Amino acid sequence: MSTEYYGTTLKALIKLTNTKYADIASYIGYDISYISKWCSNNKLPSSRYVEHINTKLSEYFTAIIHEQKKENEFYQWLHTTESTDILFLINQQLSAAYRFSLQLGHKDLETKASVRLITGYEPVRQFLRTMLPQKLNSCNKNQELIIYGEFCTLFDADFWSYLDILNISSPHFSIHVGLDKKKLKTPFYIEALYKILNQYINFDFFFYDNDDVKDTNLIIAKNTFVLQYAKPSSRGLALCTYIEDSMYIQDIYEKFILNKNNASLFMYPCLSPWQTDPDYRTSFYASHRFFFFLTNGVEYLLPHHVFDIMLRHANKDSIFSIERLRITWEEILNKSEMTILIPETSLLRYLETGHIDLTDLQYIMSPEERIAHIESVLTYVKENPTLILGMVHISHNMTGNEMANLSFYSNYKTSFFKKNTLCITNDAYPFYSITDTELHHLLLNYFKQFQQSNLYQHYSADELKKIYATYKPLIEKIVKIQ
């Protein structure tokens, strides 16, 4: 076969194997628009990456040819009778076509990287506030932001405030970033961590050991842009280099994707901790000590008959989970040493809405069930002297918005966060699983310290009974508000 243009050779292979541009793009890891431009001879792969691209194309077409048993057709197309290795022949043909296209003066102006250098705190700030929504808001596919940098340092530089300007339409928007546990020993940074997680509840954060992600100072938005920044300061970012050429972005993404680089993961989002580990819930509640910071309704200490009502309304898939929760909570949890902290605003919201999130079931308690729940709580507090129930007054500085929507659950050995599912507007995961023991203890100690602050009010069983008697008429009016 005589040598053709690169795009002509590629199109011939596509026609021979009857494959689609989208399948090829998915296999080699490039946008479909690039496959189209290569085939139409309007663009050539970058000389820096063409060897890798040709290798991947050769692998792909060889597999299809063998699968479709088109070896003879391939040799006929190539005008050769030798049974030479097909992968080698395809790679050889694509490489020859690439050299042929270059020799005939084929110009590829688009392979030149679009690079911008921005200097100065205010210019960088303005650039990011313009560029980020422009590039990220229009993405309707799953998006990934990989940040080689440390969360607390970027918080000091006010980087996370740039997320305020995003109106993400992606089903999933994940952010991967490093975390320095030494800094988290300062309560200010633990509060900053909670604030950002609570404020950006539609984003899924992955936190890695900072030692695995430091020094590079890269921000990679998959298939969108790459940003390399100078060391942040309390004034912000003073210098950054911006790249939007797709080939460079793809190459950098592949080299720096965190889960492929064996970075140690401290915390990650999930549908539930027990979905990946079916025994997690059983082992979590097998403890005899618990600490809960509840922001999404008080799903514990429920009256027995409320479970009966839930079972009557549940589908078949949920019945087993509800029964298991009833047994776990009534026979183990409610008799254990348990501390429950509830933000004042969260309690009021629960009384108004009656919404509780049992993970497998979203349930709205009736006004009568809410009153019964309150009375059930009073009974449990009286019967169990190790059950501590307290109220916390929290500020905007801790939550980042009007309400706290992120609950914390610990059995003193392990812990997890749970989001308020009513506040999630995309496909963000509702849980964060905390896998690092030291991070777990840092978070637990942070929430426990509220008990020693003037923001906390603890009530004994007798005090709760008196308060309830005083405010019962008001509570009954609140729970009946629709």
N, C-alpha and C positions, 0 to 999 in steps of 0.2 A: 504494500500500500504506500502511495506517495504521501509525503508529509503535508498536512493541512494546517490551517489556523487552529489555535488552541480551542476556540469556541466551537469550530466545526467538528473537531475530533471528539470533544465532550458531548456534543449533540448526537453524534453517530453512536456513541456508546449508550446514551440514554434511549435512543430509538431501538437499538439492538436488544436491550434488556427490558424495554417498555416500562421504565421506571418514572417516578414523578420527581419534579424539582424539590418538593417539600420533603420527600423521603431522603434524598441525597443531602439536603441542607441539614436535616436532623442528624444524620450519621456523621457528617464531617464537622458539625458544630458552627455553621455559618448561616447567616440570614438568607432566606430564599431569594431576595433581590440580587444578591451577589451571584448565585447560580445562574439567574436569568441574564445578568450582564455579561458573565463569562461566555455563555452559550451564544449570545448575539454579537460577540466580538466587540462589544463596547467597553470592555474592561478586562484586564488581565489580573490574576492573583499577584500580590506583592512578591517581588523576588525574594524577600526575606522569609516568606512562608510557603512558597510554591512547592518546595520539596515535601513538606508535611502534608499539604493539600493533595498533592499527587499520590502520596502513599495511601492516604485515607480513601481517595477515589478508587485507587487500584484495588484495595481491600474490598470495597463495597461492590464494585462491578464484578470482580472475580467470584464473590460469594453468590451473586445473583445468576451469573452465567452457569455456575455449577448447579445451583438450585433448579434452574429452568432447563438444564441439560442442553445448553446452546453452545457447547464447545466447538462443534463443527462449523456452526454459523459464524462464530467469532473468528476462527481461522480463515474462513472464506472472506470475511470482511477485511481481514488483514492481508489477504492474498499470500498466505503462507501455508505450507503443508507440514511444517515441523510442529511436533507436539511439545513445543517449548512451554515452560511454566507461564500460565496466563497472567498471573499477577505481575510477573516481570515484564511481559510484553506490553501490558497496559501502561505500566509506569514508564517504560521506555518510550512508548508512543506519545504519551502526554508530555513528557519532558522534551522530546524532539519537537512537538507542536509548539510548545512554549518558546523554545529557542528560535523556531521558524518565525513566529509572530513578532518576536523582538527584532530579528534581523530585517524584516520587511518594514520596520519603522512603526509598528503598532504602538501607539501612545496610550498611556494609561494615566491620565492626569489625576484620577480619583484615588490612586494608591498613595499619593502624598498625604501624609497625616495632617489633619486639621489640629493645629496646636496653638494654644494661646497662653501667654504668660501674664499674670495679673499680680501687681505689687501694691503694697500699702494696705493698712487695716480697713479703711473705709471702702476703697475700690474692690477689695476681695469680698467684703460684706455685701456690697451692692450687687456684685456679680453673682454670688451664690443665691441671693434673694430673687434674682431674675432668672437665672439658669435652672435652679432646682425645680420650681413649679413648671417651667416650660418643658423640661425633659421628662419629668416623672408623673405629672398629673395626667398626661394623655395616654399613659401606658395602661392598657386594659388586659394585660397578661400578668402572670405572676412575676413580681419584680424582686430583685435581690440587691441589697446594698452591703458590700463587704468593706469594712473599715479597718485598715491596719493602723491602729491607734488605740489609745486608752480612754475608756468612758469618762472617768473623773477629770482627766486633763482636758478633754473636749468639752465637758460641762463647764469648767472654768473659763474656757474660750467662748462660751455661749453658742457653741455649735448646734446643740440640740434645739435651740429656739428656731432654727431654720425649718424644722419639721412643722412648725405652726402654719407655715404658708402652703403646705401641701394639702391637696384635696384628692387623695389617692383613689383611683378607680380600679386598682389591681385587686383581683380576688384575694391574693396573699401578697403582703409586702413585708419581707423579712430584712432585718438589720443584724449583721454579724460584727461584733466589736470586742476588743480586749477589755479585761477588767483586772485592776491591781488591788488585790485583797488587803495589802498593807494600807492603802489609802482609805479603804472602807472601815478601818478601825476608828476613823474619825466619824462620829455620828452625822456630821454635815453631809458626807458623801453617801452614806446609807440612805439618808432622807432624799438626796438628789436622785439616787437610783429608784427609790419607790415613786418619787414624783414623776419621773419620765415614763416609767412603766404604766403608771396610772393615767397619766395625761394622754399618752399615745396608745390607747387600748386597742386600736385597729392595726397596730404594727406588731410583728412578732420579733422579739429580740433574742439573739443567741449571744451568750457571753463566754469568752474564752480566756484562758490564762494569758495575761498580758505579755509574758515572756515569749510566747509563741507568735505574737503579732506586732511586736514593737520594732522601731527603727525605720521601717519601710515608708510609713506615712502615705499610704495610698487609700483612696476612696474609689471603689469600683462599683458602678451601676451596670448590671449585666446587660449587654447588648446596647448600652446607651452612652456611657461616658466613663472616662477615668480621670481622676483628679489626684495629683501629687502635691502635698502641701508642706510648707516649712513647719518647724516645731511650734505648736500653739503656745500662746501666752494668755494672761488674763485679759489682754486687750483684744484677743481674737486671733485670726490667721493673717499673717502679714504678706504671705506670698504663696501662690499656687500655680501649677501648670495644668492646663485643661486639654484633654485629648478626646476627640469624638470620631476618629476614624475606626470603622467597625472591625477591620482586621487587627489593628493594634489592640483594640479593646478585647477582642476574643482571645488573642494570644496572652494578654496580661491576666485575664480572668482565669484561663486554664492553668496558668502557672501559680496563681495566688489564691485559688479557691480553698477556703480554710478546711473544710471537711476532708479534702484530699491531702492536705499537708499535715495531718495528724495533730492538729492543734487541740489542746486539752479543753474540753467543754465543761463549764461550771454550771450553766443553767440554759435550758432550752424550752421552747413552746411545744405543746402537744395537745391532742384531743382530751387526754386524761392520762395521769401517770399509770393507771392500771390497764390502759388499753394495750400498751407494749408489755406490761408485766401483770398478768391477771391476778397474781397473788399480792400485788402491792397494797390494795385496799385492806385485805385481810391482815397483812403484816403491819400496816400503819395503825389500824385500830386495835391491834393486839397489845398495845402498850397500856400502861396504867396512869400515864401523865400526858396531858394535852394542853396546848396553848393555841387559842384561836383569836385572830383579829378579823371580825366579821363585818363586811360592808354591804353584802348583797342579800340581806335577810337572815333570820336566825333559823337555819334549817334543823338545828339540834333541839333536843328536849321537847319534841312534838308529842301531843296527846296520842294515845293508842288509837282512838277512833279516827283520827285524821289519816293514819296509814290505811285503815279499812276503806275510807272514802277514795283515797288515791288508787287503791287496787281496783275498785269498781270502775274507775275512769281510765285505767292504764291499758295499753295494748299488751299483747302476749309477750312481746320482747322485753317489756319493762317490769313485768310482774315479779320475776325472780330477783331482779336488782332491788326492787322496793322491799320485798320480804327480807332479803339479806340485810338491807339497811336497818329495818325495824329490829331484827334480832341483834345486830351489832350494837345499835345505839341503846336499846332498852336493857339489854343484858350485860353489856360491857361499858359502853361509853358513859352513860348517865350515872354509873356507880364509880367512876374513876375520878382521880384528881384532875380537875379541869378548870382552866382559866379562860374566860370569854371576855374580850374587850370589844365594845361596839361604839363606833362614832355616833354622836348624838343625831346628826343629820341622817345617817343610815337607818337608825331605829325609827325615826319619823317616817322615812320613805317606806319602810316595811309596813308600818301600821297603816299607811295610806293605800298601798298597792297590794299587800298580802303576797307578794311574789317571793317564792323560794326556789332555789336552783339545786336540784338533787342530782345534777349531772345527766342522769339518764331520763330525767323527767323535769320539765318546767311546770311548776304548779302555782296557781293563784288561790290562796286561802280565802274563803268567804269571811265576812265580818264576824260571824259566829265562831268560825274556826280560829280566827286571830285572837278573839277573847279567850277561847279555850286554851290556846297556846300560851298566852300570858299567864293564865292561872296554872297551867302545867309547869311553867318555868318556876313560879313561886313555890310549887310543891317540891320540885326537884332540889331547889336551893335550900329549902328547909330540911329535907331528908338527907342531903349530902353536904356535910360541913366543909368538904374539900372542893366544892363547886363555887368558884369565885366569879361573880358577874359585875363588871364595871363599865362605866361610860367614859368616853374620851372626847374631849373637844379638840378637833384638829383644824388647822388653818389652811388657807390656799397655798402657803409655802410648801406644805407637805404633799398636797394632792395635785397641784398644777391646774386644777379646774374647780368647778363648784362642789363636786362630790368625790368621795373616795369610792372607787369601783373595783378595787383589787384587794381581795381577802388573802390572809396568810394563815396557813394551817401547819402545826408542828406537833410531833409526838416526842420532842426533845432529842430524837435520834435523826430524823429526817423531816423534810418540809416541802411544801409546794405553795404556789400562788394560784388563786382562781379569780378570773375576771367576772364582772357582771355581764352576763350574756345579753341582757337587754340593751346594753350600750355598744355592742359590737355590730357594725354596719356592713362588714364584708365577711370573708371567710377566715378571719384571723382565728388562731387556736385559743380556746378558753382557759388553758392551764399553762403554768410554767413549772417544769420539774427541776428541782434544785439538786444537783448531783454532787456538789462539792461540800464536804463536811464542814470545813472552816467557814464557807459562805453561809451555810445553814445556821451556824452558831452566831455569826455576826448579825444576821437578820433577826434571829430569835431574840438576841439581847437588845436589839434596837426596839422591837415592839414591846418587850418586857419593861424597858426603862420608862414607858409611859406611866406605869404603876407608881413610880416615885416622883412624878412630875405634878405640878399644880393643874395640869390639864385633865387629870384623872379623878374620878369619883367612884369609890367602892361602896356598895350597899349590902348590909346584912339581910338575912331573911326577914327579920322583923321590920327593918326599915323599908324594904321593898313592899311588904304587905301594907304598911301605912301609906306609902306613896301611891300605891295602886288604889287603895280605898279612897284617897283624896281626889285622884284624877280619873277615876273610873268613868264618870259621866262624860268627861272631855274625850277620853280614849274611845268610848263607844260612838261618839259623834265622828271622830276622825276616821275610824275604820269603816264607817258607812258612807264616807265620801267616795263618789264614783268618778 
